[in-house]
Amino acid sequence: MQDILKKLDLVDYIDSFSKLLAREKSIILEGDINLHHKHINELSKFDFKAPSKVENLDSALMHIQKQGILKIYEIFEFIKIINYFRYLKRFNFDGKMLEWLDKIIIPNEIIKISDYFDEKSNLKDGVNEDFDNIKYAISKNKEMIKQSLYKIINSTKIRTYLVDSQVHYINGEEALLVRGGFNHVLSGSVIDRSNSGFFYVIPHSISELKQKQNDLKNKQEEILFKICKEISSLFEKNLLFLKFLNKEFDRFDHYQARLFFAKAGDKNFILPSKNETNRLVDFCHPALHNAKPISIDFTKSVVMITGVNAGGKTMMLKSILSAVLLSKYLLPYKAHHDTVISNFKSINAVLDDPQSVKNDISTFAGRMVEFSKLFTSKNAIVGVDEIELGTDSDEAASLFKVIIEDLIQRDIKVIITTHHKRLAALMASNENVELIAALYDEENQKPTYEFLQGTIGRSYAFETASRYGIPYSVVKRAKEVYGDDKDKLNELIERSSSLEREYKQKIAKLDDEIANMQRITNNLKEQKEKLDEHIYSEKSKLHKEYNDARDEAKKAIKAKLVSESHQHLNIAHQKAKEIKVEKVQEIVEFTIGDRVKYRNTKGTIVSIKGAKAYIENDMGMKVQVNLSDLSRSGNPPPKIPTKKATVTIQKPETGSIKLDLHGQRADEAIENLDKFLSDALLAGFEEVLVYHGIGTGKLAFAVKEYLKKHPKVRGFEDAHPSSGGFGAKVIKL
């Protein structure tokens, strides 16, 4: 892990993240990354404090398992974790966080132990009576030692030998600072000397008190050992719980560190997806200060970055691999939330010169060793900087073309930087290859650190040499040696690659259009067959119904009684009325961009949503209509005159157009209102009246909100009391 972090310039970034962890651990967060992200999202809604630093407890847990006795400071490390989970349980978490914390049930006897300690790891008063008594005795003895020392300090015999009138603590012992010759007036032991040559002395008169102090401390240690033994025994009984709690603390530690790290720099979490799309949007590499955001689509199997020297090609490669790595381990980074990253099993970076005298390996041989490992990988992404490094570029181009094509078959994504155009030209025709060129500002003779997809870039070696101080005369001679023919050849390679890509894109577009026409033809053929069957069925039905009606009419003619003849005629008349011919409506499939006709208006479909379509008529007006109300129009749109034309639409003389929305649901009413306004606009009305009623106010609110957003509504107001008042709106179009 450390190796690839170093190659991608992420060491400092990961170190700054690791400092937020409560204890040192790997940055890898095991388990379901989507579940982890849900936990982090839920945590982000709460303002909680980060856990304090905690030591690694693996050795302590092993010690407990072997029935060992923990030291007091080791016990307190467990207490810090226990108290932190007690703190977390006070929050009103919900969802996945609540489910997780509910599984952590702290035994009451463990809670009791955690209450033994204060925040500084000291035992509280009242935990053990003997310990409290010893602690009091030690404190009292210290005070007696202090008082004895001050009594000596205030003695007139020793005052001339004292450097100061303070009690000094040297190596945990109380001492006086005196000048040479003190032994004439003071009996004591020298324990240290100052930088000025003075002596730190412990007077013999307090030795008895010091001995008592040591005895008390030894007794205190005995009592403390007994307490630690009892707690260690209790921990042994709850060993499985402590192991579980220790593991869950590490898990939460990962969560809180990632959350605080994201908040610190306004970073986003980009989760790896199962989508095959790969798109980096406004990514800023952490190693760069004031970095220019990078956006790149690297969905294709191979991304080949060419172009200007020192133009950011290598950093582009590192940016892609860095984003993949950070997403894989759920580490936040600066990028737009529209960024999409696939889930790659492994990430490889072939960036450095592998030449090694120690291993007796050349640059190219080292590269071959690294590439050979890729043939056993699957679902991996690999970045290769200066792919032809260490050998003849023409031979390397042929070799790497075949290697890359084989890696594509193995589901391996390859990101490449190169200065040589031969490999780029060989790979340009492959539909799985994306060409990207680093751009150069020729006017100012410097890289722009911007990139253009779909083309091969120039290296601008001569311009770069001049920019970094190579004499103009040297660069000029180099251009002469290089020759115009080679320069023209490079331009031809770039142009031919572009033309080939354009040609392939046009062929693909034509193939799509041919396939679409074939589909339409097949649909029309099926519709014709269905219509033929339908017509035959309707003809048979009409024929039978006609015969029935005719038979009834004959019976009426033959009937002798007038009443009976009238009865048969009525039956014949009724049968004739019941004869209905089902309207045959051709099923037409429309797509965006089709020319259509709606009533007396012709236009083009701009979007389709369900059974509705938005069309833009030839006057530039957009309206929503039912798909079933449309028919095809083969006529091309009228040519728009270059001169400005003024169109005046007069309101019809039939009066105001009205729409009543009473009793309708809000969504149904808005849909009807939208169609109503579209028809009114087509008809040229400038003012319409809509009734929505008062009621609960929901429908009135929905109508007002819709009218505020409608692009063709100039304004609206409540109607006159005689026309509905607050329950209606006058709308100006």
Secondary structure, 3 states (H helix, E strand, C coil): CHHHHHHCCCHHHHHHHHCCCCCCCCCCCCCCHHHHHHHHHHHCCCCCCCCCCCCCCHHHHHHHHCCCCCCHHHHHHHHHHHHHHHHHCCCCCCHHHHHHHHCCCCCHHHHHHHCCECCCCCECCCCCHHHHHHHHHHHHHHHHHHHHHHHHHCCCCCHHHECCCCCEEECCEEEEEECCCHHHCCCEEEEEECCCCCEEEEEHHHHHHHHHHHHHHHHHHHHHHHHHHHHHHHHHHCHHHHHHHHHHHHHHHHHHHHHHHHHHCCCECCCEECCCCCEEEEECCCCCCCCCCEEEECCCCEEEEEECCCCCHHHHHHHHHHHHHHHHCCCCECCCCCCEEECCCEEEEECCCCCECCCCECHHHHHHHHHHHHCCCCCEEEEECCCCCCCCHHHHHHHHHHHHHHHHHCCEEEEEECCCHHHHHHHCCCCCEEEEEEEEECCCCEEEEEEEECCCCCCCHHHHHHHCCCCHHHHHHHHHHHCHHHHHHHHHHHHHHHHHHHHHHHHHHHHHHHHHHHHHHHHHHHHHHHHHHHHHHHHHHHHHHHHHHHHHHHHHHHCCCHHHHHHHHHHHHHHHHHCCCCCCCCCCCCCCCCEEEECCEEEEEEEEECCEEEEEECCCCEEEEEHHHCEECCCCCCCCCCCCCCCCCCCCCCCCEEEECCCCCHHHHHHHHHHHHHHHHHHCCCEEEEECCCCCCHHHHHHHHHHHHCCCCCEEEECCHHHCHHHEEEEEC
